[in-house]
Amino acid sequence: MSEIVMTAADRFMKKISDFYDDLGFPITWDDEGKERQLEISLKSESGYFVTATLLADGNDIIIKDVWGNAQKIKATRGNLEMIKSWSVSR
């Protein structure tokens, strides 16, 4: 039996998924091999729902918004806390 090896990006996205799932936010995993992504639906300050998409890129994470903006971040504790803070700032 082979052991599944999780990259830093995999662990990062799993922590984000668990955090938002526990809070009751709508999340969706689209998992097709290396093209896996996580979508989180958030309510913006204006009251509209927006989607943040997190894509694994090696050991990095690419965050995309509904307007097509993208930012590559490292899978660090600070970035994890930043993404978790979206739940309280929205």
N, CA, C and O atoms as CSV, one atom per row, in Angstrom:
chain,resi,resn,atom,element,x,y,z
A,1,MET,N,N,0.851,-1.167,0.000
A,1,MET,CA,C,0.000,0.000,0.000
A,1,MET,C,C,0.898,1.232,0.000
A,1,MET,O,O,1.795,1.347,0.835
A,2,SER,N,N,0.661,2.148,-0.930
A,2,SER,CA,C,1.484,3.353,-1.016
A,2,SER,C,C,0.952,4.435,-0.084
A,2,SER,O,O,-0.252,4.559,0.140
A,3,GLU,N,N,1.877,5.204,0.446
A,3,GLU,CA,C,1.531,6.287,1.362
A,3,GLU,C,C,1.359,7.578,0.567
A,3,GLU,O,O,2.165,7.877,-0.314
A,4,ILE,N,N,0.322,8.335,0.871
A,4,ILE,CA,C,0.076,9.595,0.197
A,4,ILE,C,C,0.982,10.655,0.818
A,4,ILE,O,O,0.980,10.858,2.032
A,5,VAL,N,N,1.747,11.319,-0.023
A,5,VAL,CA,C,2.651,12.362,0.440
A,5,VAL,C,C,1.969,13.713,0.232
A,5,VAL,O,O,1.580,14.055,-0.885
A,6,MET,N,N,1.829,14.470,1.308
A,6,MET,CA,C,1.203,15.784,1.230
A,6,MET,C,C,2.285,16.859,1.160
A,6,MET,O,O,3.230,16.859,1.949
A,7,THR,N,N,2.133,17.767,0.211
A,7,THR,CA,C,3.055,18.890,0.107
A,7,THR,C,C,2.643,19.962,1.115
A,7,THR,O,O,1.594,19.855,1.750
A,8,ALA,N,N,3.464,20.981,1.256
A,8,ALA,CA,C,3.129,22.105,2.132
A,8,ALA,C,C,1.820,22.758,1.676
A,8,ALA,O,O,1.000,23.158,2.502
A,9,ALA,N,N,1.632,22.864,0.353
A,9,ALA,CA,C,0.399,23.449,-0.183
A,9,ALA,C,C,-0.807,22.586,0.157
A,9,ALA,O,O,-1.870,23.119,0.477
A,10,ASP,N,N,-0.668,21.259,0.097
A,10,ASP,CA,C,-1.760,20.351,0.449
A,10,ASP,C,C,-2.178,20.552,1.904
A,10,ASP,O,O,-3.365,20.663,2.210
A,11,ARG,N,N,-1.192,20.597,2.794
A,11,ARG,CA,C,-1.482,20.773,4.225
A,11,ARG,C,C,-2.130,22.139,4.478
A,11,ARG,O,O,-3.064,22.250,5.271
A,12,PHE,N,N,-1.634,23.160,3.809
A,12,PHE,CA,C,-2.164,24.515,3.938
A,12,PHE,C,C,-3.635,24.545,3.523
A,12,PHE,O,O,-4.483,25.052,4.258
A,13,MET,N,N,-3.929,24.004,2.351
A,13,MET,CA,C,-5.299,24.019,1.849
A,13,MET,C,C,-6.222,23.164,2.712
A,13,MET,O,O,-7.394,23.503,2.872
A,14,LYS,N,N,-5.725,22.076,3.265
A,14,LYS,CA,C,-6.523,21.229,4.165
A,14,LYS,C,C,-6.892,22.010,5.424
A,14,LYS,O,O,-8.028,21.930,5.892
A,15,LYS,N,N,-5.934,22.770,5.977
A,15,LYS,CA,C,-6.216,23.576,7.172
A,15,LYS,C,C,-7.256,24.649,6.875
A,15,LYS,O,O,-8.147,24.891,7.689
A,16,ILE,N,N,-7.148,25.293,5.713
A,16,ILE,CA,C,-8.128,26.306,5.316
A,16,ILE,C,C,-9.500,25.659,5.149
A,16,ILE,O,O,-10.501,26.183,5.640
A,17,SER,N,N,-9.547,24.534,4.463
A,17,SER,CA,C,-10.800,23.825,4.238
A,17,SER,C,C,-11.464,23.441,5.557
A,17,SER,O,O,-12.660,23.668,5.739
A,18,ASP,N,N,-10.702,22.866,6.469
A,18,ASP,CA,C,-11.246,22.465,7.767
A,18,ASP,C,C,-11.757,23.670,8.549
A,18,ASP,O,O,-12.830,23.613,9.150
A,19,PHE,N,N,-10.985,24.767,8.543
A,19,PHE,CA,C,-11.359,25.970,9.286
A,19,PHE,C,C,-12.692,26.523,8.796
A,19,PHE,O,O,-13.602,26.749,9.594
A,20,TYR,N,N,-12.812,26.742,7.485
A,20,TYR,CA,C,-14.039,27.324,6.941
A,20,TYR,C,C,-15.213,26.347,6.997
A,20,TYR,O,O,-16.355,26.772,7.172
A,21,ASP,N,N,-14.956,25.067,6.855
A,21,ASP,CA,C,-16.016,24.066,6.969
A,21,ASP,C,C,-16.574,24.060,8.394
A,21,ASP,O,O,-17.788,23.990,8.582
A,22,ASP,N,N,-15.700,24.133,9.391
A,22,ASP,CA,C,-16.140,24.163,10.785
A,22,ASP,C,C,-16.985,25.397,11.091
A,22,ASP,O,O,-17.874,25.343,11.941
A,23,LEU,N,N,-16.713,26.514,10.403
A,23,LEU,CA,C,-17.493,27.738,10.600
A,23,LEU,C,C,-18.800,27.740,9.814
A,23,LEU,O,O,-19.627,28.636,9.988
A,24,GLY,N,N,-18.993,26.743,8.948
A,24,GLY,CA,C,-20.225,26.642,8.176
A,24,GLY,C,C,-20.213,27.401,6.865
A,24,GLY,O,O,-21.265,27.594,6.256
A,25,PHE,N,N,-19.028,27.843,6.409
A,25,PHE,CA,C,-18.936,28.528,5.127
A,25,PHE,C,C,-19.060,27.512,3.997
A,25,PHE,O,O,-18.582,26.384,4.120
A,26,PRO,N,N,-19.705,27.911,2.884
A,26,PRO,CA,C,-19.768,27.006,1.733
A,26,PRO,C,C,-18.385,26.875,1.079
A,26,PRO,O,O,-17.810,27.866,0.627
A,27,ILE,N,N,-17.866,25.664,1.035
A,27,ILE,CA,C,-16.583,25.404,0.388
A,27,ILE,C,C,-16.752,24.280,-0.620
A,27,ILE,O,O,-17.600,23.404,-0.447
A,28,THR,N,N,-15.953,24.306,-1.662
A,28,THR,CA,C,-16.018,23.284,-2.708
A,28,THR,C,C,-14.605,22.880,-3.086
A,28,THR,O,O,-13.757,23.733,-3.349
A,29,TRP,N,N,-14.354,21.585,-3.113
A,29,TRP,CA,C,-13.074,21.064,-3.610
A,29,TRP,C,C,-13.266,20.589,-5.029
A,29,TRP,O,O,-14.204,19.845,-5.316
A,30,ASP,N,N,-12.399,21.005,-5.912
A,30,ASP,CA,C,-12.356,20.477,-7.273
A,30,ASP,C,C,-11.010,19.788,-7.384
A,30,ASP,O,O,-9.979,20.448,-7.506
A,31,ASP,N,N,-11.014,18.478,-7.344
A,31,ASP,CA,C,-9.772,17.721,-7.232
A,31,ASP,C,C,-9.560,16.863,-8.464
A,31,ASP,O,O,-10.176,15.810,-8.624
A,32,GLU,N,N,-8.678,17.333,-9.329
A,32,GLU,CA,C,-8.303,16.561,-10.509
A,32,GLU,C,C,-6.789,16.474,-10.561
A,32,GLU,O,O,-6.145,17.199,-11.320
A,33,GLY,N,N,-6.225,15.594,-9.761
A,33,GLY,CA,C,-4.778,15.422,-9.748
A,33,GLY,C,C,-4.068,16.672,-9.277
A,33,GLY,O,O,-4.357,17.190,-8.199
A,34,LYS,N,N,-3.147,17.153,-10.076
A,34,LYS,CA,C,-2.370,18.322,-9.696
A,34,LYS,C,C,-3.140,19.625,-9.898
A,34,LYS,O,O,-2.660,20.690,-9.513
A,35,GLU,N,N,-4.317,19.551,-10.493
A,35,GLU,CA,C,-5.123,20.747,-10.742
A,35,GLU,C,C,-6.171,20.944,-9.652
A,35,GLU,O,O,-7.263,21.440,-9.928
A,36,ARG,N,N,-5.853,20.564,-8.430
A,36,ARG,CA,C,-6.819,20.675,-7.351
A,36,ARG,C,C,-6.987,22.131,-6.942
A,36,ARG,O,O,-6.044,22.921,-6.986
A,37,GLN,N,N,-8.206,22.464,-6.544
A,37,GLN,CA,C,-8.470,23.817,-6.095
A,37,GLN,C,C,-9.565,23.803,-5.039
A,37,GLN,O,O,-10.373,22.877,-4.962
A,38,LEU,N,N,-9.569,24.843,-4.239
A,38,LEU,CA,C,-10.530,25.002,-3.160
A,38,LEU,C,C,-11.236,26.328,-3.363
A,38,LEU,O,O,-10.585,27.358,-3.537
A,39,GLU,N,N,-12.567,26.314,-3.341
A,39,GLU,CA,C,-13.346,27.541,-3.484
A,39,GLU,C,C,-14.073,27.823,-2.178
A,39,GLU,O,O,-14.710,26.939,-1.605
A,40,ILE,N,N,-13.970,29.067,-1.713
A,40,ILE,CA,C,-14.632,29.495,-0.485
A,40,ILE,C,C,-15.562,30.642,-0.849
A,40,ILE,O,O,-15.130,31.610,-1.476
A,41,SER,N,N,-16.825,30.551,-0.467
A,41,SER,CA,C,-17.780,31.636,-0.706
A,41,SER,C,C,-17.840,32.513,0.541
A,41,SER,O,O,-18.104,32.036,1.645
A,42,LEU,N,N,-17.590,33.800,0.339
A,42,LEU,CA,C,-17.570,34.768,1.428
A,42,LEU,C,C,-18.548,35.892,1.139
A,42,LEU,O,O,-18.792,36.226,-0.021
A,43,LYS,N,N,-19.107,36.477,2.189
A,43,LYS,CA,C,-19.970,37.639,2.019
A,43,LYS,C,C,-19.106,38.882,2.168
A,43,LYS,O,O,-18.453,39.072,3.194
A,44,SER,N,N,-19.104,39.720,1.154
A,44,SER,CA,C,-18.265,40.927,1.169
A,44,SER,C,C,-18.898,41.993,2.057
A,44,SER,O,O,-20.039,41.857,2.498
A,45,GLU,N,N,-18.142,43.049,2.309
A,45,GLU,CA,C,-18.635,44.142,3.128
A,45,GLU,C,C,-19.860,44.800,2.519
A,45,GLU,O,O,-20.689,45.356,3.240
A,46,SER,N,N,-19.984,44.742,1.197
A,46,SER,CA,C,-21.138,45.338,0.523
A,46,SER,C,C,-22.365,44.426,0.567
A,46,SER,O,O,-23.447,44.828,0.138
A,47,GLY,N,N,-22.210,43.212,1.078
A,47,GLY,CA,C,-23.340,42.294,1.196
A,47,GLY,C,C,-23.433,41.261,0.095
A,47,GLY,O,O,-24.260,40.351,0.168
A,48,TYR,N,N,-22.598,41.385,-0.927
A,48,TYR,CA,C,-22.606,40.422,-2.020
A,48,TYR,C,C,-21.720,39.232,-1.671
A,48,TYR,O,O,-20.748,39.358,-0.927
A,49,PHE,N,N,-22.077,38.077,-2.222
A,49,PHE,CA,C,-21.246,36.898,-2.024
A,49,PHE,C,C,-20.178,36.850,-3.115
A,49,PHE,O,O,-20.468,37.047,-4.295
A,50,VAL,N,N,-18.958,36.589,-2.706
A,50,VAL,CA,C,-17.839,36.464,-3.630
A,50,VAL,C,C,-17.157,35.133,-3.375
A,50,VAL,O,O,-17.329,34.523,-2.320
A,51,THR,N,N,-16.393,34.696,-4.341
A,51,THR,CA,C,-15.696,33.426,-4.230
A,51,THR,C,C,-14.193,33.655,-4.300
A,51,THR,O,O,-13.693,34.342,-5.191
A,52,ALA,N,N,-13.494,33.074,-3.355
A,52,ALA,CA,C,-12.035,33.051,-3.390
A,52,ALA,C,C,-11.632,31.640,-3.789
A,52,ALA,O,O,-12.104,30.667,-3.201
A,53,THR,N,N,-10.770,31.526,-4.776
A,53,THR,CA,C,-10.304,30.226,-5.245
A,53,THR,C,C,-8.833,30.074,-4.897
A,53,THR,O,O,-8.020,30.936,-5.231
A,54,LEU,N,N,-8.489,28.982,-4.226
A,54,LEU,CA,C,-7.108,28.689,-3.871
A,54,LEU,C,C,-6.655,27.502,-4.698
A,54,LEU,O,O,-7.292,26.448,-4.689
A,55,LEU,N,N,-5.554,27.675,-5.411
A,55,LEU,CA,C,-5.002,26.613,-6.243
A,55,LEU,C,C,-3.609,26.264,-5.744
A,55,LEU,O,O,-2.816,27.151,-5.428
A,56,ALA,N,N,-3.314,24.975,-5.675
A,56,ALA,CA,C,-1.972,24.538,-5.291
A,56,ALA,C,C,-1.059,24.639,-6.501
A,56,ALA,O,O,-1.416,24.220,-7.602
A,57,ASP,N,N,0.132,25.204,-6.284
A,57,ASP,CA,C,1.143,25.324,-7.332
A,57,ASP,C,C,2.467,24.902,-6.714
A,57,ASP,O,O,3.234,25.735,-6.233
A,58,GLY,N,N,2.723,23.607,-6.732
A,58,GLY,CA,C,3.900,23.087,-6.034
A,58,GLY,C,C,3.728,23.275,-4.542
A,58,GLY,O,O,2.764,22.774,-3.963
A,59,ASN,N,N,4.644,23.989,-3.910
A,59,ASN,CA,C,4.523,24.288,-2.486
A,59,ASN,C,C,3.945,25.675,-2.240
A,59,ASN,O,O,3.934,26.150,-1.104
A,60,ASP,N,N,3.467,26.322,-3.290
A,60,ASP,CA,C,2.862,27.643,-3.176
A,60,ASP,C,C,1.361,27.548,-3.388
A,60,ASP,O,O,0.842,26.524,-3.832
A,61,ILE,N,N,0.672,28.641,-3.062
A,61,ILE,CA,C,-0.770,28.738,-3.242
A,61,ILE,C,C,-1.042,29.951,-4.119
A,61,ILE,O,O,-0.449,31.011,-3.921
A,62,ILE,N,N,-1.935,29.796,-5.085
A,62,ILE,CA,C,-2.386,30.922,-5.899
A,62,ILE,C,C,-3.813,31.236,-5.465
A,62,ILE,O,O,-4.686,30.367,-5.477
A,63,ILE,N,N,-4.033,32.480,-5.086
A,63,ILE,CA,C,-5.365,32.927,-4.675
A,63,ILE,C,C,-5.940,33.752,-5.814
A,63,ILE,O,O,-5.320,34.708,-6.278
A,64,LYS,N,N,-7.146,33.369,-6.264
A,64,LYS,CA,C,-7.831,34.106,-7.335
A,64,LYS,C,C,-9.163,34.599,-6.801
A,64,LYS,O,O,-9.808,33.931,-5.993
A,65,ASP,N,N,-9.572,35.784,-7.265
A,65,ASP,CA,C,-10.891,36.280,-6.909
A,65,ASP,C,C,-11.805,36.243,-8.134
A,65,ASP,O,O,-11.384,35.858,-9.225
A,66,VAL,N,N,-13.045,36.644,-7.938
A,66,VAL,CA,C,-14.031,36.553,-9.012
A,66,VAL,C,C,-13.759,37.533,-10.148
A,66,VAL,O,O,-14.327,37.390,-11.231
A,67,TRP,N,N,-12.903,38.523,-9.923
A,67,TRP,CA,C,-12.589,39.509,-10.948
A,67,TRP,C,C,-11.350,39.139,-11.749
A,67,TRP,O,O,-10.926,39.907,-12.612
A,68,GLY,N,N,-10.760,37.976,-11.481
A,68,GLY,CA,C,-9.610,37.527,-12.246
A,68,GLY,C,C,-8.260,37.907,-11.666
A,68,GLY,O,O,-7.223,37.571,-12.240
A,69,ASN,N,N,-8.258,38.603,-10.535
A,69,ASN,CA,C,-6.989,38.942,-9.889
A,69,ASN,C,C,-6.396,37.680,-9.266
A,69,ASN,O,O,-7.121,36.840,-8.734
A,70,ALA,N,N,-5.081,37.557,-9.336
A,70,ALA,CA,C,-4.410,36.382,-8.765
A,70,ALA,C,C,-3.155,36.832,-8.019
A,70,ALA,O,O,-2.473,37.776,-8.420
A,71,GLN,N,N,-2.877,36.135,-6.933
A,71,GLN,CA,C,-1.681,36.414,-6.155
A,71,GLN,C,C,-1.093,35.092,-5.680
A,71,GLN,O,O,-1.810,34.238,-5.158
A,72,LYS,N,N,0.206,34.929,-5.861
A,72,LYS,CA,C,0.891,33.722,-5.402
A,72,LYS,C,C,1.470,34.000,-4.025
A,72,LYS,O,O,2.145,35.007,-3.808
A,73,ILE,N,N,1.193,33.082,-3.089
A,73,ILE,CA,C,1.700,33.208,-1.732
A,73,ILE,C,C,2.383,31.919,-1.319
A,73,ILE,O,O,2.163,30.869,-1.923
A,74,LYS,N,N,3.193,31.998,-0.313
A,74,LYS,CA,C,3.831,30.828,0.276
A,74,LYS,C,C,2.886,30.213,1.299
A,74,LYS,O,O,2.056,30.911,1.882
A,75,ALA,N,N,3.010,28.925,1.513
A,75,ALA,CA,C,2.199,28.219,2.493
A,75,ALA,C,C,2.830,28.398,3.876
A,75,ALA,O,O,3.445,27.477,4.414
A,76,THR,N,N,2.666,29.614,4.447
A,76,THR,CA,C,3.252,29.927,5.746
A,76,THR,C,C,2.160,30.118,6.792
A,76,THR,O,O,0.985,30.276,6.457
A,77,ARG,N,N,2.555,30.101,8.048
A,77,ARG,CA,C,1.609,30.308,9.146
A,77,ARG,C,C,0.976,31.703,9.046
A,77,ARG,O,O,-0.223,31.857,9.274
A,78,GLY,N,N,1.784,32.717,8.705
A,78,GLY,CA,C,1.248,34.076,8.571
A,78,GLY,C,C,0.186,34.184,7.493
A,78,GLY,O,O,-0.837,34.839,7.697
A,79,ASN,N,N,0.411,33.552,6.347
A,79,ASN,CA,C,-0.582,33.570,5.268
A,79,ASN,C,C,-1.812,32.747,5.636
A,79,ASN,O,O,-2.925,33.075,5.225
A,80,LEU,N,N,-1.619,31.696,6.399
A,80,LEU,CA,C,-2.754,30.904,6.888
A,80,LEU,C,C,-3.641,31.770,7.774
A,80,LEU,O,O,-4.864,31.764,7.628
A,81,GLU,N,N,-3.029,32.515,8.692
A,81,GLU,CA,C,-3.790,33.399,9.580
A,81,GLU,C,C,-4.475,34.510,8.781
A,81,GLU,O,O,-5.592,34.904,9.118
A,82,MET,N,N,-3.825,35.025,7.725
A,82,MET,CA,C,-4.426,36.055,6.900
A,82,MET,C,C,-5.708,35.537,6.257
A,82,MET,O,O,-6.731,36.222,6.279
A,83,ILE,N,N,-5.664,34.344,5.691
A,83,ILE,CA,C,-6.837,33.784,5.021
A,83,ILE,C,C,-7.926,33.452,6.038
A,83,ILE,O,O,-9.110,33.634,5.758
A,84,LYS,N,N,-7.538,32.971,7.201
A,84,LYS,CA,C,-8.539,32.721,8.251
A,84,LYS,C,C,-9.233,34.016,8.677
A,84,LYS,O,O,-10.413,34.009,9.029
A,85,SER,N,N,-8.489,35.132,8.641
A,85,SER,CA,C,-9.075,36.412,9.080
A,85,SER,C,C,-10.173,36.897,8.157
A,85,SER,O,O,-10.972,37.747,8.549
A,86,TRP,N,N,-10.234,36.377,6.937
A,86,TRP,CA,C,-11.296,36.779,6.028
A,86,TRP,C,C,-12.669,36.460,6.600
A,86,TRP,O,O,-13.645,37.134,6.269
A,87,SER,N,N,-12.762,35.455,7.444
A,87,SER,CA,C,-14.054,35.059,8.004
A,87,SER,C,C,-14.592,36.112,8.968
A,87,SER,O,O,-15.806,36.230,9.134
A,88,VAL,N,N,-13.715,36.872,9.599
A,88,VAL,CA,C,-14.180,37.892,10.548
A,88,VAL,C,C,-14.219,39.283,9.934
A,88,VAL,O,O,-14.955,40.146,10.411
A,89,SER,N,N,-13.442,39.511,8.889
A,89,SER,CA,C,-13.394,40.847,8.300
A,89,SER,C,C,-14.462,41.052,7.242
A,89,SER,O,O,-14.607,42.167,6.740
A,90,ARG,N,N,-15.202,40.043,6.889
A,90,ARG,CA,C,-16.220,40.175,5.853
A,90,ARG,C,C,-17.570,40.310,6.444
A,90,ARG,O,O,-18.553,40.432,5.714
